[in-house]
Each structure stands twice: as C-alpha cells, then as structure tokens.
Amino acid sequence: MWQTSVITHPLSLLLLLFPAVQLDGDDTSLPEFDFDEDFIDILEDFYGTGATSEPTKERFEEKSMVTPLDKFIVPTGYCDYEIKYKNVHQKKLGCVNEHYFFQEKYEDIKQMCHYSFVRCKNGIRKCHRSKKLMHVMYCKLIRGIRLPECYYQDFGMFGLAFITCKWQDDIGELIPFSIDGVLETR
C-alpha cells in the first residue's frame, strides 16, 4: 500500500520532504530595479498583445506620416529606413506585411474623419475616403520575419486615401487611426 502511494503521488512525497516556506512579504534579499519608463514601454510593446492604448494625434503622426518627398522620386530603401526608424511592427517585433505613410498635412487627413463612411478593403463599411487626391508612400514586405531584418519595396502613390478614425477621449474629437489603402488615379 505504501509503495503504491509513493509511485502514484510523487509530488505529495516531495512536499513532505521539504520544510515549509513562509512567505511574509518582508524579503529584502531581492534587488530592486529602477527601469527607465521608455524601456518599460518597449518591453510592454514587445511582449504585449497589441495596441490597447487610446489613439492619439501624436501616435498617428509618428507611425503614419513622413516628410513630403519629391512626389515621383523615391530613394532606394526609403521604406526600410522609415519603418525601422518609426518602430512600425507587429507584436514581438514581427514585420508588417504592408504599411502606408501619408505625405500630407495632418489637418487635411484629420478632416477626412468627418466624411461619410465607405467600404474598407476588407468590405467592412467603416472607412473614410479623401475628397482630394493625396500623396502616400506604400511599403510592401518583400522579405523578413522580424525587425531589423524586414525589407520593403517602396511605391509612391497618388490617389484617394482610405482611413479609419477613432474617438480620442481626452480631447473629445475623432482622429485618424490607420490608413486602409489608396485608390490610385491614372
């Protein structure tokens, strides 16, 4: 009988062999670390489950806007540089399959949030389409899995842009959230 209990319940036997551990919360033997807030943000971004923070004007400008270029000449490796510099990625530094950068004024993009709804690329009717033609840089992943080994092909586009907008509580306004696509005009 004793042998059967030991074989079928080895964890119980191990717990009996070790002295009881008291956890009173006063253990000061562990070192305390004082991490920089930026470092903590990077860790949360890396190990997080995705964007859970509220949308902000600053975040949209940081991730989705670039300084206007010559509209028809795009330097080689432009998207590679901008995506790495702006830290655009999926969770755990995964490469994004595609990304758009506006080369327009923020006020012009924000105005689109007040236009009527149209269908997005995926068929859901939650996008807003620009009324004027806009310059957009389109970056298409050509190889890579994780940053910094993500490489993109650059495409300068000129057409009607589609964006999604979200409400920003602290300022009480609709603001641009993401770029869904561009309908090029020929």
Number of C-alpha atoms within 10 A of each C-alpha: 5 6 8 8 11 13 10 10 11 10 10 11 13 10 10 9 8 8 7 8 6 6 7 6 6 6 7 7 6 6 6 7 6 6 8 8 9 9 10 11 12 11 12 14 18 16 12 13 11 12 10 8 6 12 19 19 14 9 13 17 16 15 21 23 20 18 9 14 13 8 13 11 9 14 10 11 12 15 25 20 15 17 24 16 11 13 14 18 21 17 17 16 17 17 23 20 16 13 21 26 25 22 20 15 14 15 9 12 20 18 15 24 24 13 13 11 17 15 13 18 12 8 9 10 11 15 25 24 24 22 12 10 15 20 21 27 25 19 23 18 18 11 13 15 14 16 19 16 12 22 22 24 16 19 17 18 22 18 18 18 26 24 23 19 20 15 16 16 11 8 9 8 13 20 24 26 23 19 22 17 20 23 15 14 9 5
